[in-house]
Amino acid sequence: MSRTLIVYFSRPGENYAPGGLVQLRIGYTAYAASLAESLTGADVFRIDMAEPYPEDYSACCDAAKAHLDAAARPALARWLEEGVIEECRTLILCCPNYWGTVPMPVLSFLEHYDWSGRTVLPLVTHGGGGMGRAAEDIAAAAPGAFIKEGLAIPGHEAAGAKLDIQLWLTAHGIGMEED
Ligand SMILES: Cc1cc2nc3c(=O)[nH]c(=O)nc-3n(C[C@H](O)[C@H](O)[C@H](O)COP(=O)(O)O)c2cc1C
């Protein structure tokens, strides 16, 4: 079990890119999370909703906005294995910017656990809005955690962001984990 844990939320399907919508087999944030994995060797957990957001971009926007407006905490399909939280010292939390903040299923996940005393590094992919208020909302959902300066990556650049992610992780003292 690793002391650094990578958790991500991402959505394959229709997504925003400069010049129009594209069909993604792997979501942008999933790419970023896999780069963080290759740089740390850390365990990875994907946040899956019990009822995933639609693949259609505009339908997804509507559903996510409804969740935001209702401060919903949508049900998740699965949770971390027992003992993972106890072992974890640093959480690399990767998610897209949805409506200026994190997707509500990310708050479902965070609020389910006690992150106090852990370090949280937020990595947000976005379509131009950067981190938005992700850091503040993560901090509110993880009381007692140390929220470090996050990294914002334009979604369509995520696959080429290995160096940026490496520099950011190194700045926070995170590198390849020893076995
Ligand atoms: C429901 C929804 C809301 C979004 N809201 C924003 C936003 O407020 N600001 C922004 O910069 N990008 C926004 N985007 C674009 C995503 O943040 C961006 O495409 C992200 O990289 C998608 O990551 P993924 O492919 O891992 O799901 C939104 C996308 C969706 C689907």
PDBQT file of the ligand as one rigid body, heavy atoms in Angstrom, charges set to zero:
ROOT
HETATM    1  C1  LIG A 201     -20.332  19.677 -16.617  1.00  0.00    +0.000 C 
HETATM    2  C2  LIG A 201     -19.125  20.426 -17.067  1.00  0.00    +0.000 A 
HETATM    3  C3  LIG A 201     -18.875  21.696 -16.569  1.00  0.00    +0.000 A 
HETATM    4  C4  LIG A 201     -17.703  22.375 -16.914  1.00  0.00    +0.000 A 
HETATM    5  N1  LIG A 201     -17.485  23.603 -16.357  1.00  0.00    +0.000 NA
HETATM    6  C5  LIG A 201     -16.305  24.231 -16.634  1.00  0.00    +0.000 A 
HETATM    7  C6  LIG A 201     -15.993  25.479 -16.005  1.00  0.00    +0.000 A 
HETATM    8  O1  LIG A 201     -16.774  26.041 -15.232  1.00  0.00    +0.000 OA
HETATM    9  N2  LIG A 201     -14.796  26.048 -16.280  1.00  0.00    +0.000 N 
HETATM   10  C7  LIG A 201     -13.891  25.458 -17.136  1.00  0.00    +0.000 A 
HETATM   11  O2  LIG A 201     -12.815  25.996 -17.332  1.00  0.00    +0.000 OA
HETATM   12  N3  LIG A 201     -14.164  24.270 -17.740  1.00  0.00    +0.000 NA
HETATM   13  C8  LIG A 201     -15.338  23.649 -17.514  1.00  0.00    +0.000 A 
HETATM   14  N4  LIG A 201     -15.618  22.448 -18.112  1.00  0.00    +0.000 N 
HETATM   15  C9  LIG A 201     -14.602  21.834 -18.978  1.00  0.00    +0.000 C 
HETATM   16  C10 LIG A 201     -13.833  20.764 -18.224  1.00  0.00    +0.000 C 
HETATM   17  O3  LIG A 201     -13.313  21.265 -17.003  1.00  0.00    +0.000 OA
HETATM   18  C11 LIG A 201     -12.647  20.222 -19.038  1.00  0.00    +0.000 C 
HETATM   19  O4  LIG A 201     -13.070  19.832 -20.311  1.00  0.00    +0.000 OA
HETATM   20  C12 LIG A 201     -11.990  19.080 -18.286  1.00  0.00    +0.000 C 
HETATM   21  O5  LIG A 201     -10.661  18.944 -18.750  1.00  0.00    +0.000 OA
HETATM   22  C13 LIG A 201     -12.742  17.751 -18.469  1.00  0.00    +0.000 C 
HETATM   23  O6  LIG A 201     -12.058  16.717 -17.809  1.00  0.00    +0.000 OA
HETATM   24  P1  LIG A 201     -12.404  15.172 -18.064  1.00  0.00    +0.000 P 
HETATM   25  O7  LIG A 201     -12.203  14.889 -19.542  1.00  0.00    +0.000 OA
HETATM   26  O8  LIG A 201     -11.415  14.436 -17.232  1.00  0.00    +0.000 OA
HETATM   27  O9  LIG A 201     -13.800  14.937 -17.600  1.00  0.00    +0.000 OA
HETATM   28  C14 LIG A 201     -16.787  21.774 -17.816  1.00  0.00    +0.000 A 
HETATM   29  C15 LIG A 201     -17.068  20.520 -18.354  1.00  0.00    +0.000 A 
HETATM   30  C16 LIG A 201     -18.224  19.847 -18.007  1.00  0.00    +0.000 A 
HETATM   31  C17 LIG A 201     -18.511  18.493 -18.600  1.00  0.00    +0.000 C 
ENDROOT
TORSDOF 0
